[in-house]
Amino acid sequence: MRVLLLSTYELGHPPFGLASPAAWLAEAGATVACNDLAVEPLNAEAVAAADLVALYVPMHTATRLAAEVLPQIIALNPRAHVCCYGLYAPMNEPYLRRLGAHTLLGGEFETALVALYQRLAAHLPPDPPPAVSLPRQTFRVPKREALPPLSAYAQLVLPDGSSRLAGYTEASRGCKHLCRHCPVVPVYGGQFRIIQRPTVLADVAWQVEAGAQHITFGDPDFFNGPGHAIPLVQELHRRHPALTYDVTIKIEHLLKHADLLPILRDTGCLFVTSAVEAVDDAILEKLDKRHTTADFIRAATSLRQMGLALNPTFLPFTPWTTLANYTHLLQLIADLGLIENVAPVQYAIRLLIPAGSLLLALPDVAALVLPFDEAALSYPWAHPDPRLDRLQTDIFALVQTGNADRAALFEQVWRLAQEAAADSTTSLPLFSPRTPIPHLSEPWYC
């Protein structure tokens, strides 16, 4: 029986969400093909030959793109059983079913995909599995041979402008925390699951053999389980001393586990991504981020002092954003010397409210949003101050120009913010030129 695993977008990374289930399904006896539409065209021949077509939908952008390709898949092969799996599958089940998906799987999807394959192979009707399943799994080493080469994906860009091949893996899934805006929360509900260290190490070793000089760990928070993460990177460094990596860690955990940060630095960590989101404590409380603006400043200062680069991400456009606190965000980025650390798209990110979002429990959000827009995969909302919506649109258009000069783009963003406020009296903050930080060539983060 033939299985085709499809991915549409995973932030420029070679998708773990294809390579992992490919190993499980091959072990179960399936003939597995992979097709990553982020870097290659739809393989019509593989679609037509498949008995089971499974689309990986881990995030908003990936699911929007999957919705576009679903009709093509069904037209090419109306007899195939179509499955969508990943975070956004159970959250958008009615919409994806109307587009033609038969089975929706969320959470730890490998076990459920194998069970689905086995029933189809036995010519049994597929039992409808629970939309979200969170078993503790013993992971297989991901099967990456059917994916495009690493050169097709995002690369590590160094301060001197040179680049290195980058790979991607995961050491855990889910998250212990309940940030109200996070799409992980409706599925995992504060739980997280580890991927066993031998599996992660073998996955990285395969990618190093394929040319990777840098690895991104895609865990929602690398310090959800520091007792798992730290021995992992220590062993990784012992085996591959020249390999570098990056991780994502909450501001709260950067402070709580500050004693572990030198270990990250000394084992090859080049930068730490952290979802700062806002520099207004009232907004941070709405999002239930469990850190303050002062905490962000402490974390940024601490990382710089110990030689670790911070890659902050932001959610600058929310229903509670004002022009004054948007300008304050820009001012603080300049004051902290982070202009070169911030991917320009971060100045334009607008709050998405997906199905199941905990934000809907806030009375002011419930009163603001319009009915759920299935095609947009979110609840639409308009800012009470129309100037903020116009500013977000203008900045989003600006950062899509492809200008890689972060300082120059920062100046343009600053001027747009001042124009929106009809304020020509606030001068551009003074900032000293700094060396660019290492970063990935794919800057999007949603």
N, C-alpha and C positions, 0 to 999 in steps of 0.2 A: 504494500500500500504506500502510495506516494504522499508526502507532506511537503507543503511549501510554506515557509515562514517568511513573512514580509515585515519590513520596518520602513517607516516613512521619514523619520527624523529623530535623532537622539543627540542634539547639541553638537553635531560634528564628530561624535565618537563612533568607533566601531561597536555596534550594539551588542552588549551583553545579553539583552533581551531576545536576541536571535541565537547567539552562540550557546547559551546555557540550555535552553530547551532542545536545541539541535542535538546535543549530546544525550540528553535523556531519551528523546524519541528514537535516535539511532540505536541506543542500547536496547530499546523495546522492540526493535526489528523494523522500524520504518525506513523507507528511502527518503532522505531529507534533503531538500534544496533550500537555499536562502537567497533572498532578493532584497537588497537595501536600496530603496528608491531615493534616498538622500544623495546617493553618489552614482547610481546606475539606473537605466530605464527599466520599466516593467518588463519582466521576462514572460511574454505572452505564451511561449511554448511551455514553460514550467507551470503557468497558471492552468493551461488547458489540460495538462497531464495529471494535475494533482487531484487526489481524492479528498484531502483536507487542506484548506488554505487558512492560515492563522495570521492575523495582523496584530502586531505589537503596538499598543497605544498607551505609552507611559506618561504622556503629558498633553497639554492643550494643543500645541502646534501639530504634534504627531497625529492627534485624533482628527483635527480639521483636515489634514492631508489624507488620512485614511478614509474619511467620509467621501472625499473626491474620487478615490480610486476604487471603492467598493462596487459601484455600478459597472466599472470596466471588468472587474474580476468576474462578476456574475454573468455579464454578457459573454465573456470568453469561455466560461465553464459553469453553466447553470446546474450541473449535477453535483458540484463539489459542496462539501459541508464547509461553511464559513464560520470562523471563530475570531472574536476580538479578545485580546488578553492584555492585562496591564492595569495601571491605576485608573485610567479613564474609562475602562470598559464597563464596570458595574455602575459607575456614576452616570453613565449616559446610555443605559441599557435600552430604554424605549426607542430612542432615536436610532441607535445602531441596528436594532432589530428591524425597524422600518426600512433601513437601507439594505437589508438582506442578510445580516449576521444571524446565525442560528444559535450560537453558544457564546456567552460572555463570561470571562474568567478574570477575577481580580485577586490581589494578594500574591501568595506563593503559587504561581501558576504552573510550574513544571509538573508536579504530581497530577494536577487536574488535566493538563494537556495529554499526558501519557494515558490516563484513564479514558479520556475521550477517544484517543487513537485506538486503544484496545477494543472498545465497544464497536467502533466503526469497522475495524478490521474483522471483527467477528460477525459482522452484519447484524448487530443488535441496535435497537434504537438508542440514541445517546440519552442517558439519564440526565435530566437537568441538574448540574451540580450547583452547590451554593454559589451565589454571585461572588462572594468574598470568602476565601478559604485561607487560613493562616497556619497550616501544619508546620511543625519543625522538620525541615528536610535535611537529608544528607546529600549535599550537592555533588554533581558530577563535574569533572573538568570541562569547561566550555569547549565546544567544537567549532573552531574558527576557520577551518580550511576552506569552507564554502563562502566566506565573506571576501569582499574586495581587499586588496593589499592596504597596509597602513598608510601608504602614500596618498590614498584617496581621501583620507580624513584630515581633521584639524591637526595642525602641527604646533609644537612648542616654539614660540618666538622669543629669542634671547635679546637682552638689551643692546647687543651689537648688531642686531638685525638678522643674524643667522638663525637657522631653524633646525629642529630635530624631529625625527619621527616620534609620534606619541601614540601610546596605547591606552586602554581603558579597562578597568575591572571594578568589581564591587566586593566589599568585605562584609557588608550588612545591608539589610533592607528595612524599611519602616522607620519609625522614630518614636522615642519615649515621650515626646512633647506634643502639645495640642495647640500650636499656633493657629489662630482662627482662620487665617487666609490660606493655609497650606493644603494642597490637594492630597498629600499623603494621609492626612488625619481621617477623612471620611472612610478610608479603606482599612488602615492599620489601627486607628483608635488608640494611639499611645503605646502600641506594641512594636518591637523590632526583632528581627531575626538575623542571626549571624550566618555567614558563609564560612565553612570550615577552613582554617588556615592552610592546610595542605592543598586544598583545591585552589585557593587564591594564589598561592605561591606557584603552583603548576601552571595556572592561567598566565601569570606574569612571565614565567620562564618561556612559554611558547611565544609570547609577543616579543620578548627580548631576542629570541632566536630569529624572529621575523624582521628584526631591525629596530624595535622600539628602544629609545634612549630615555623616555620619560613615560610615566604612567599617571593617569588621572583615576583617583578613587572616587566613584560616583555615589558613595553612601550619602543619604540625606544629612547625616551628622556622624563624622568619623569617631567622635568621642561619646556616642551613645554607649559604647562599651569599650572604654580605654584598656581594660584588662585583656581584651581581644585585639585591639588595634596596635598597641605599643609592641607586644612581642612579634606581631606580624611584620611591622616595618623594620624592627631590629634584625629579624631573620632575612628579610628581603635585602637589607643593606649588606648583610654578611655574604649573601650569595651573589649579589650584583652591586658591588661597591660604587660603580660609576653611574648607576641608574638614579634618576631624579623622579620626583613625584609631586602631586598636589592633592589636597584634601579639602573638604568642606566641614566647618565646625562653627557652631553657634557662638555668639559673643559670650553668652552665659558660661559656656564650657571653656572658652579661651581663658576666662578669669578663674573659674573653679579649678581647672587643671593646668594652671600656668607652669607648674613644676615639670610638666611633661613636654612643654614646647621645645626646650633645648634638645630633647631626644628626636623630635621631628626634624629640627634643623640639622642635627648631626647625622641623621640617616638619609639625607638627601631631599627633604621637603623644600621646594622652592617658593611656594606661596600657599596661603590659606584663604579659601573663599569663605566669606561669612555674610549671611543675609542680615544686614544692618536694618534695612527697610526704611527707617525714618530717624530724624533727629529732633522729634517732638515727643515728649514723654506721654502726652495724652493719646497720640496716635499709636505709639508702641503698646500702651495699655489696651487700646481697642483691639489690636492684633494679638494680644497676649504673648508678646515676644519674650517676656521675662528678662529684659535688660533695659537700661536707661541710656540716655544720651551720654551721661557721664561714664557709664560702663564702656560704651563704644570708644570714647576718647582714651580711656585707660587701656583698653585692649590694643588699639592702634599704636599707642605710644610704646607699650610693652613689646609688641612684635617688632617694631622698628629697632628698638634697643637691642634685641637679641638676634637681629639679622634675618628675620623672616618677613617676607613681603605679605601684606594684606591685600586681598582682592575683594573689596566690599561690593555688595550688591544692594540695590535700593528699590523701594516701592514709592516713588515720590508723588505719584498722583493717586490720591484716595479721596473719598467724599469729605474728609476732614482737613485736607491740605489747604493752606492759604498761600497767597503770593508771598507773604512775609516769611512763612516757614520754609517755602521752597527756596527763597533767597538765602535764608539761614543755612539750609543744607549746602548750597554752593559755597557759602562763606566758610563753613566748617571744613569742607573738603579741601579748600585752599589753605586754611590755617593749619591743618594737620599734614600738609604736604602730600596729599593723596591724589592730586590731579592725574598723575601718570598711572595711578593704580586703578582708576575707575574706567571700565569700558564705557564708551559714550552712550550706548543704548540704555545704560542704567539711569540716565537723566530723563528718560522718556517712558519708563514702565508705568502702566496704569493698572490699578487693582482689578483683577478678575475674580468674580464670585461664582465658582463652579457649583454644580449640583452637590448638595450635601454639606456645603460650607458651614462651619460653625459661626461665621459672621451673620448668618440669617437669624441667629438667636438674639442679636442686638436690635432693640426696637427702632433705632434711627436708621439702621440698614434695611430692616423689613419695610419701613415706611418709604424708603427711597427707591428701592429696586422696582423694575417693571417685571412682568411675567417672564419666566425662563425662556430664553431663546435657544432652541435645540441646536440649530445650525451653528450658532456662535459658541455653544457649549457653556453658556454663562448667563447670569442675570444682568441685563443691561441697567446702567445707571448714568445719570447726568449730574455733573457737579452743580451745586446751588449757585456757584459763581461761574458764569459761562466763560470768563476769561481764563480759568484754569483748564477747561476743555480745549479751548483754542490754543493755549500755550502748549499743552501736551501734543496736540496735532502738529504744531509747528516744529517742536523739538524732535518729534519722531521723524518727520520729513528730513530734518537737518542731519540726524545721525545716520540716516540711510544713504548719505551721499558717498560714503566710502572713504572719506578723509581719515587717514590713520593718525593724524597729528592730534593727540589728545589735548594738549594745551591750547591749540588753536580752536578746537571744537568747544572746549570749556568757555573760552572767551565769547564765542558766538551764543552759547546757551545762556551765559550771564546777560548778554545784551537783550536777548529775546525776553528773558524774565523781567528786565527793567522796563522794556517797552510795554509788556503786558500790564505792568503796574503803573504805567505812565510816569515813571520815576527816572529822571535823568540826573538826579543829585547823588545817587549812591554809586561811588566809583568802584571799578573793578578791584577786587581784593589783590593785594600785593602777594606774589608768590615767587619763590626762588625756583629756577629750573632744577629738576631732579632727573636722575637717570631712570629711564623706563624700567619697569619690572618685567620679569619673565611672564608671559601670558600665552594663552592658546589663541590660534588664529581665528577660531570661531567664537565670537563674543556673546552670542545670544544666550539667554538664561531663562527660558520659560517653555 
